Amino acid sequence: RFKLCTSNRGTKRSARAVGVTLVKAAEKERRSLGVVASLKNSFGFLELVDDVKELFFHFTECTECSAAELEVGDEVECFKMTRMGKTVANQVRKLPAGTVEFHRLLPKRYH
């Protein structure tokens, strides 16, 4: 991590990194699988296999397809990230049908 310090002296511009600190390399990120739950004008929500809450995504986060190509029920994968204190979907990518499998837990019955 670092901060960028810029200087404008006369006609010369310069920049240098200050406050440089080394950070631990991130662990390999795991993509989440799910389906498109709903679509609005410029955003939508995903229902993920590994989360009970729906996850917000903006159409600008769609990769390898345009938002116009997405439909409710399409299977997707994405990264989860925190933006402004909320978890959102990042790098949403459409998957071939049949890729995502949800596991439903049946209620336990007592006799």
KEVEX-864549 format. One record per residue: residue number from 0; residue in one letter; chain; y, z negated, x of N, C-alpha, C in turn. Coordinates in nm, 2 decimals, padded with zeros to 4 digits. Atoms other than C-alpha are relative to their C-alpha. Layout:
N
  nr rest kette    n_y    n_z    n_x   ca_y   ca_z   ca_x    c_y    c_z    c_x
 NUM    A     A      Y      Z      X      Y      Z      X      Y      Z      X
...
end
This chain:
111
  nr rest kette    n_y    n_z    n_x   ca_y   ca_z   ca_x    c_y    c_z    c_x
   0    R     A -00.12  00.00  00.08  00.00  00.00  00.00  00.12  00.00  00.09
   1    F     A -00.12  00.00 -00.07  00.35  00.06  00.11  00.12  00.03 -00.09
   2    K     A -00.12 -00.04  00.07  00.71  00.10  00.00  00.06  00.11  00.08
   3    L     A -00.07 -00.12 -00.06  00.91  00.42  00.08  00.14 -00.03  00.01
   4    C     A -00.15  00.03 -00.03  01.25  00.36  00.24  00.06  00.13  00.04
   5    T     A -00.07 -00.13 -00.03  01.48  00.66  00.23  00.14 -00.02  00.05
   6    S     A -00.13  00.01 -00.05  01.80  00.72  00.41  00.07  00.14  00.00
   7    N     A -00.08 -00.12  00.00  02.08  00.98  00.36  00.12 -00.03  00.10
   8    R     A -00.11  00.01 -00.09  02.30  00.99  00.67  00.06  00.14  00.03
   9    G     A -00.06 -00.13 -00.02  02.54  01.28  00.67 -00.08  00.11 -00.07
  10    T     A  00.09 -00.10  00.06  02.33  01.59  00.62 -00.14 -00.02  00.03
  11    K     A  00.14  00.03 -00.03  02.01  01.43  00.75 -00.06 -00.10 -00.11
  12    R     A  00.07  00.09  00.09  01.76  01.28  00.51 -00.13 -00.04  00.08
  13    S     A  00.13  00.05 -00.06  01.47  01.06  00.63 -00.06 -00.10 -00.09
  14    A     A  00.08  00.09  00.08  01.20  00.85  00.49 -00.10 -00.06  00.09
  15    R     A  00.11  00.07 -00.08  00.96  00.59  00.63 -00.07 -00.10 -00.08
  16    A     A  00.08  00.10  00.07  00.69  00.36  00.51  00.03 -00.14  00.05
  17    V     A -00.02  00.14 -00.05  00.77 -00.01  00.52 -00.09 -00.09 -00.09
  18    G     A  00.08  00.09  00.07  00.57 -00.31  00.42 -00.14  00.05 -00.02
  19    V     A  00.13 -00.06  00.01  00.24 -00.13  00.49 -00.11 -00.11  00.01
  20    T     A  00.11  00.10  00.00 -00.07 -00.34  00.40 -00.13  00.08 -00.03
  21    L     A  00.13 -00.06  00.02 -00.43 -00.23  00.42 -00.07 -00.06 -00.13
  22    V     A  00.07  00.05  00.12 -00.63 -00.26  00.09 -00.15  00.04  00.02
  23    K     A  00.14 -00.02 -00.01 -01.00 -00.28  00.05 -00.03  00.13 -00.08
  24    A     A  00.04 -00.13  00.07 -01.16  00.06 -00.04 -00.06 -00.03 -00.13
  25    A     A  00.05  00.02  00.14 -01.23  00.09 -00.41 -00.15  00.03  00.00
  26    E     A  00.14 -00.04  00.02 -01.59  00.08 -00.52 -00.01  00.13 -00.08
  27    K     A  00.02 -00.13  00.07 -01.73  00.40 -00.66  00.03 -00.02 -00.15
  28    E     A -00.04  00.01  00.14 -01.57  00.44 -01.00 -00.12  00.05 -00.09
  29    R     A  00.10 -00.04  00.09 -01.81  00.47 -01.29  00.06  00.06 -00.13
  30    R     A -00.05 -00.06  00.12 -01.74  00.71 -01.57 -00.07 -00.06 -00.13
  31    S     A  00.05  00.05  00.13 -01.78  00.60 -01.93 -00.03  00.12 -00.09
  32    L     A  00.04 -00.10  00.09 -01.95  00.81 -02.19  00.03 -00.04 -00.14
  33    G     A -00.03  00.02  00.13 -01.86  00.85 -02.55  00.03  00.12 -00.08
  34    V     A -00.03 -00.12  00.09 -01.74  01.07 -02.84  00.14 -00.02 -00.04
  35    V     A -00.14  00.00  00.06 -01.40  01.16 -02.98 -00.01 -00.06 -00.14
  36    A     A  00.00  00.07  00.13 -01.34  00.92 -03.27  00.11  00.05 -00.09
  37    S     A -00.10 -00.05  00.08 -01.01  01.05 -03.39  00.10  00.07  00.09
  38    L     A -00.10 -00.08 -00.07 -00.73  01.30 -03.30  00.13 -00.01 -00.08
  39    K     A -00.13  00.00  00.06 -00.36  01.28 -03.37  00.08  00.12  00.06
  40    N     A -00.09 -00.11 -00.05 -00.06  01.51 -03.26 -00.02  00.02  00.15
  41    S     A  00.00 -00.01 -00.14 -00.07  01.43 -02.89 -00.09 -00.10  00.07
  42    F     A  00.09  00.10 -00.05 -00.33  01.16 -02.85 -00.12 -00.01 -00.09
  43    G     A  00.12  00.03  00.08 -00.67  01.04 -02.97 -00.06 -00.13  00.04
  44    F     A  00.07  00.12 -00.04 -00.92  00.76 -02.95 -00.15  00.04  00.02
  45    L     A  00.14 -00.02 -00.03 -01.27  00.76 -02.80 -00.08 -00.12 -00.04
  46    E     A  00.10  00.10  00.02 -01.57  00.56 -02.91 -00.10  00.01  00.12
  47    L     A  00.08  00.00 -00.12 -01.75  00.46 -02.59 -00.14 -00.07 -00.02
  48    V     A  00.13  00.06  00.01 -02.12  00.38 -02.54  00.01 -00.15  00.05
  49    D     A  00.00  00.14 -00.07 -02.03  00.07 -02.32  00.11 -00.09 -00.05
  50    D     A -00.11  00.08  00.05 -01.74 -00.07 -02.53  00.00  00.00 -00.15
  51    V     A -00.01  00.01  00.15 -01.70 -00.19 -02.89  00.13  00.05 -00.05
  52    K     A -00.13 -00.04  00.04 -01.33 -00.11 -02.90  00.02  00.15  00.03
  53    E     A -00.03 -00.14 -00.03 -01.20  00.25 -02.93  00.11  00.00  00.11
  54    L     A -00.09 -00.01 -00.11 -01.01  00.37 -02.63  00.10  00.11 -00.02
  55    F     A -00.11 -00.10  00.01 -00.67  00.55 -02.64 -00.01  00.10  00.11
  56    F     A -00.02 -00.10 -00.11 -00.63  00.88 -02.45  00.11  00.09 -00.05
  57    H     A -00.11 -00.09  00.03 -00.33  01.11 -02.43 -00.06  00.14  00.04
  58    F     A  00.05 -00.13 -00.02 -00.40  01.49 -02.44  00.02  00.05  00.15
  59    T     A -00.02 -00.04 -00.14 -00.25  01.53 -02.09 -00.11 -00.05  00.10
  60    E     A  00.11  00.05 -00.08 -00.56  01.34 -01.96 -00.12  00.08 -00.01
  61    C     A  00.12 -00.08  00.02 -00.80  01.61 -02.07 -00.01  00.09  00.12
  62    T     A  00.02 -00.08 -00.12 -00.95  01.79 -01.77 -00.11  00.10 -00.04
  63    E     A  00.10 -00.11  00.02 -01.15  02.12 -01.78 -00.01  00.05 -00.14
  64    C     A -00.02 -00.06  00.13 -01.05  02.18 -02.14  00.13 -00.04 -00.05
  65    S     A -00.13  00.03  00.06 -00.74  02.18 -02.35 -00.03 -00.09 -00.12
  66    A     A  00.01  00.09  00.12 -00.67  01.93 -02.63 -00.04  00.08 -00.12
  67    A     A  00.03 -00.08  00.12 -00.70  02.22 -02.88 -00.15  00.03 -00.01
  68    E     A  00.14 -00.03  00.00 -01.06  02.26 -02.78 -00.08 -00.12 -00.04
  69    L     A  00.07  00.12  00.04 -01.15  01.90 -02.87  00.00 -00.02 -00.15
  70    E     A  00.01  00.03  00.14 -01.28  01.80 -03.21 -00.06 -00.14 -00.01
  71    V     A  00.06  00.13  00.02 -01.38  01.47 -03.36 -00.16  00.02  00.01
  72    G     A  00.15  00.00 -00.02 -01.75  01.40 -03.26 -00.04  00.07  00.13
  73    D     A  00.04 -00.06 -00.13 -01.73  01.60 -02.93 -00.03 -00.11  00.10
  74    E     A  00.05  00.09 -00.10 -01.91  01.42 -02.65  00.09  00.02  00.13
  75    V     A -00.09  00.00 -00.12 -01.69  01.32 -02.35 -00.04 -00.10  00.10
  76    E     A  00.01  00.11 -00.10 -01.68  01.12 -02.03  00.14 -00.02  00.05
  77    C     A -00.13  00.04 -00.05 -01.38  00.94 -01.88  00.00 -00.11  00.09
  78    F     A -00.02  00.12 -00.08 -01.26  00.68 -01.64  00.09 -00.10 -00.09
  79    K     A -00.08  00.09  00.06 -01.11  00.36 -01.78  00.11 -00.05  00.10
  80    M     A -00.10  00.05 -00.09 -00.78  00.25 -01.63  00.10 -00.09 -00.08
  81    T     A -00.10  00.09  00.06 -00.51 -00.01 -01.70  00.14  00.06  00.02
  82    R     A -00.14 -00.05 -00.01 -00.16  00.13 -01.78  00.08 -00.08 -00.10
  83    M     A -00.09  00.09  00.07  00.12 -00.10 -01.89 -00.07 -00.11 -00.07
  84    G     A  00.07  00.11  00.06 -00.12 -00.38 -01.95 -00.11  00.03 -00.10
  85    K     A  00.10 -00.04  00.09 -00.36 -00.18 -02.17 -00.10  00.09  00.06
  86    T     A  00.10 -00.09 -00.05 -00.69 -00.01 -02.10  00.00  00.13 -00.07
  87    V     A  00.00 -00.13  00.06 -00.68  00.36 -02.16 -00.10  00.09  00.07
  88    A     A  00.09 -00.10 -00.06 -00.89  00.67 -02.09  00.08  00.09  00.09
  89    N     A -00.06 -00.09 -00.10 -00.82  00.88 -01.78 -00.10  00.11  00.03
  90    Q     A  00.09 -00.12 -00.04 -00.96  01.22 -01.68 -00.11  00.02 -00.10
  91    V     A  00.10 -00.02  00.10 -01.13  01.29 -02.01 -00.05  00.14  00.01
  92    R     A  00.06 -00.13 -00.02 -01.38  01.57 -01.98 -00.11  00.02 -00.11
  93    K     A  00.09 -00.04  00.11 -01.58  01.74 -02.26 -00.14  00.02  00.06
  94    L     A  00.14 -00.02 -00.04 -01.96  01.73 -02.22 -00.08  00.08 -00.10
  95    P     A  00.09 -00.08  00.09 -02.24  01.95 -02.36 -00.06 -00.10 -00.11
  96    A     A  00.06  00.08  00.11 -02.38  01.83 -02.70 -00.13 -00.05  00.04
  97    G     A  00.13  00.07 -00.03 -02.67  01.59 -02.66  00.00 -00.08  00.13
  98    T     A -00.01  00.08 -00.12 -02.55  01.43 -02.34  00.02 -00.15 -00.02
  99    V     A -00.03  00.14  00.03 -02.43  01.10 -02.49 -00.09 -00.05 -00.10
 100    E     A  00.09  00.07  00.09 -02.67  00.86 -02.65  00.04 -00.14 -00.02
 101    F     A -00.04  00.14  00.04 -02.57  00.55 -02.84 -00.12 -00.08 -00.03
 102    H     A  00.11  00.09  00.04 -02.81  00.26 -02.87  00.06 -00.10 -00.10
 103    R     A -00.04  00.10  00.10 -02.77  00.06 -03.19 -00.10 -00.11 -00.01
 104    L     A  00.08  00.12  00.01 -02.89 -00.29 -03.21 -00.02 -00.03 -00.15
 105    L     A  00.03  00.03  00.14 -03.07 -00.38 -03.53  00.02 -00.15 -00.02
 106    P     A -00.01  00.15  00.02 -03.00 -00.72 -03.69 -00.13 -00.07  00.01
 107    K     A  00.13  00.08 -00.01 -03.26 -00.98 -03.61 -00.03 -00.06 -00.13
 108    R     A  00.04  00.05  00.13 -03.46 -01.08 -03.91 -00.09 -00.12  00.02
 109    Y     A  00.08  00.13  00.00 -03.60 -01.43 -03.96 -00.08 -00.01 -00.13
 110    H     A  00.09  00.01  00.12 -03.89 -01.49 -04.20 -00.01 -00.15 -00.03
end
